[in-house]
């Protein structure tokens, strides 16, 4: 029995090495984008500092978890789709065996510091750092899941025939509208 456990432990690192070797173009591209070019995730990814960066934002409601009428709070499970152009993450696919996109951990990239302004519990931002898909033309698409509690004015005067309209107000915490333009998609 003990021999079987060691067999699996030894094979896991071997499998990881094989997976890395199986896609040398992606490995080389990743190293080029992040290491060779000394990518800095703290710098807004524009050619010139005076340029405005447009961030497209879409929200996909996956589940309405709770509506707390008494405390005026709506709890939602969402996917927060974000798309922007990172001028520092462009490449020629011909130089990487026609590789047109790569998945990179979002924690290694510049990300818009979007927060839910009308949050009701102090959690302003996305906490799960999923991978982002980066395309050769600099497009970055990141769609992390999040659970938000937002304040919502709830009117139950016509209960049980009431209709509620709850807004979720997102914006950049750091950047002005001249630096980051948020566009709803």
C-alpha positions as CSV (number, residue, x, y, z in Angstrom):
1,X,0.0,0.0,0.0
2,X,2.8,2.5,0.9
3,X,4.4,1.8,-2.5
4,X,1.3,3.1,-4.3
5,X,1.3,6.4,-2.4
6,X,4.9,7.1,-3.3
7,X,4.3,6.1,-6.9
8,X,1.6,8.9,-7.2
9,X,3.8,11.5,-5.4
10,X,6.7,10.8,-7.8
11,X,4.5,10.9,-10.9
12,X,2.8,14.3,-10.1
13,X,6.1,16.3,-10.5
14,X,6.9,14.3,-13.6
15,X,3.5,15.1,-15.0
16,X,4.0,18.8,-14.4
17,X,7.3,18.7,-16.2
18,X,5.7,17.0,-19.1
19,X,2.9,19.5,-19.3
20,X,5.4,22.4,-19.3
21,X,7.5,20.7,-22.0
22,X,4.3,19.9,-24.0
23,X,3.8,23.6,-24.8
24,X,7.2,25.3,-25.2
25,X,5.7,28.1,-27.3
26,X,3.4,29.2,-24.4
27,X,6.2,28.9,-21.9
28,X,8.5,31.1,-24.1
29,X,5.7,33.6,-24.7
30,X,4.9,33.8,-21.0
31,X,8.6,34.4,-20.2
32,X,8.8,37.0,-23.0
33,X,5.8,39.0,-21.8
34,X,6.3,38.9,-18.1
35,X,10.0,38.3,-17.5
36,X,12.0,39.5,-20.5
37,X,10.0,42.7,-20.9
38,X,10.0,43.2,-17.1
39,X,6.2,43.6,-17.1
40,X,5.1,45.8,-14.2
41,X,1.6,45.1,-13.0
42,X,1.5,48.3,-11.0
43,X,1.7,50.6,-14.1
44,X,-1.5,51.5,-16.0
45,X,-0.9,49.7,-19.4
46,X,-1.0,52.6,-21.9
47,X,1.6,53.8,-24.4
48,X,1.5,57.4,-23.0
49,X,0.5,58.4,-19.5
50,X,-1.9,61.0,-20.9
51,X,-3.9,58.3,-22.7
52,X,-7.3,57.1,-21.3
53,X,-7.6,53.3,-20.8
54,X,-11.1,52.0,-21.7
55,X,-12.3,49.1,-19.5
56,X,-15.4,47.3,-20.6
57,X,-17.4,45.8,-17.8
58,X,-20.2,43.3,-17.9
59,X,-21.9,41.6,-15.0
60,X,-23.5,38.2,-15.3
61,X,-25.9,37.3,-12.5
62,X,-25.5,33.6,-11.8
63,X,-27.6,33.5,-8.6
64,X,-29.7,35.9,-6.5
65,X,-28.7,34.5,-3.1
66,X,-30.8,36.7,-0.8
67,X,-32.9,39.8,-0.6
68,X,-33.0,41.2,3.0
69,X,-35.9,43.6,3.0
70,X,-35.4,44.7,6.6
71,X,-31.7,45.7,6.2
72,X,-32.1,46.8,2.5
73,X,-29.4,44.4,1.2
74,X,-29.2,42.2,-1.9
75,X,-26.7,39.4,-2.0
76,X,-25.7,38.2,-5.5
77,X,-23.4,35.6,-7.0
78,X,-21.9,37.2,-10.2
79,X,-19.3,36.8,-12.9
80,X,-17.6,40.2,-13.4
81,X,-16.4,40.3,-17.1
82,X,-13.7,42.8,-17.7
83,X,-12.0,43.6,-21.0
84,X,-9.2,46.1,-21.7
85,X,-6.2,46.5,-24.0
86,X,-2.8,46.2,-22.4
87,X,-0.3,47.9,-24.6
88,X,2.6,45.9,-23.0
89,X,1.1,42.5,-23.7
90,X,1.2,42.5,-27.5
91,X,3.1,40.0,-29.7
92,X,3.4,38.7,-33.2
93,X,1.8,35.2,-33.3
94,X,4.3,34.2,-36.1
95,X,7.1,34.4,-33.5
96,X,5.4,31.9,-31.3
97,X,4.2,29.2,-33.6
98,X,0.9,31.0,-34.3
99,X,-0.1,31.2,-30.6
100,X,-2.8,33.8,-30.5
101,X,-3.7,33.8,-26.8
102,X,-2.4,32.6,-23.4
103,X,-3.9,32.2,-20.0
104,X,-2.0,34.1,-17.3
105,X,-2.9,34.3,-13.5
106,X,-4.7,37.7,-13.1
107,X,-2.5,38.3,-10.0
108,X,0.5,38.8,-12.3
109,X,-1.2,41.4,-14.5
110,X,-2.4,45.0,-14.2
111,X,-6.1,44.9,-13.3
112,X,-8.6,47.7,-13.1
113,X,-9.2,48.4,-9.4
114,X,-12.9,48.2,-9.7
115,X,-15.0,48.2,-6.6
116,X,-18.7,48.0,-5.8
117,X,-19.4,51.5,-4.4
118,X,-22.7,50.6,-2.9
119,X,-21.5,47.5,-1.1
120,X,-23.1,46.7,2.2
121,X,-20.5,44.5,4.0
122,X,-17.1,46.1,3.5
123,X,-16.0,43.7,0.7
124,X,-15.3,46.1,-2.1
125,X,-13.5,44.0,-4.6
126,X,-13.1,40.6,-6.3
127,X,-11.1,38.2,-4.1
128,X,-10.7,35.1,-6.3
129,X,-7.7,35.6,-8.6
130,X,-8.6,33.4,-11.6
131,X,-6.6,33.4,-14.8
132,X,-7.1,36.0,-17.5
133,X,-6.9,35.3,-21.2
134,X,-4.5,37.6,-23.0
135,X,-4.6,37.9,-26.8
136,X,-1.8,38.8,-29.2
137,X,-3.4,42.2,-29.9
138,X,-3.2,43.2,-26.2
139,X,-6.8,42.3,-25.3
140,X,-7.2,41.0,-21.8
141,X,-10.4,39.3,-20.7
142,X,-10.8,38.5,-17.1
143,X,-14.1,37.1,-15.7
144,X,-13.8,36.3,-12.0
145,X,-16.7,35.1,-9.9
146,X,-17.7,37.2,-6.9
147,X,-20.3,37.4,-4.2
148,X,-21.5,40.9,-3.4
149,X,-23.8,42.3,-0.8
150,X,-25.1,45.6,-2.1
151,X,-27.4,48.2,-0.5
152,X,-30.7,48.4,-2.3
153,X,-33.7,50.5,-1.5
154,X,-36.5,48.0,-1.2
155,X,-40.2,49.1,-1.3
156,X,-42.7,46.4,-0.3
157,X,-45.7,48.7,-0.4
158,X,-47.4,46.6,-3.1
159,X,-46.3,43.2,-1.7
160,X,-46.7,40.5,-3.1
161,X,-46.9,42.3,-6.4
162,X,-43.9,44.6,-5.8
163,X,-41.0,44.9,-8.3
164,X,-37.6,45.8,-7.0
165,X,-34.9,47.7,-9.0
166,X,-31.5,47.3,-7.4
167,X,-28.4,48.8,-9.0
168,X,-24.8,47.8,-8.5
169,X,-22.5,50.8,-8.9
170,X,-19.0,49.9,-9.9
171,X,-16.0,52.3,-10.4
172,X,-12.3,52.6,-10.1
173,X,-11.1,53.3,-6.6
174,X,-7.8,55.0,-7.7
175,X,-8.2,56.3,-11.2
176,X,-10.2,59.2,-12.4
177,X,-12.5,59.0,-15.5
178,X,-9.6,60.7,-17.5
179,X,-7.3,57.7,-16.7
180,X,-9.8,54.8,-16.8
181,X,-13.0,55.0,-18.7
182,X,-15.5,52.4,-17.5
183,X,-17.9,51.3,-20.3
184,X,-20.8,48.9,-19.6
185,X,-21.2,45.9,-22.0
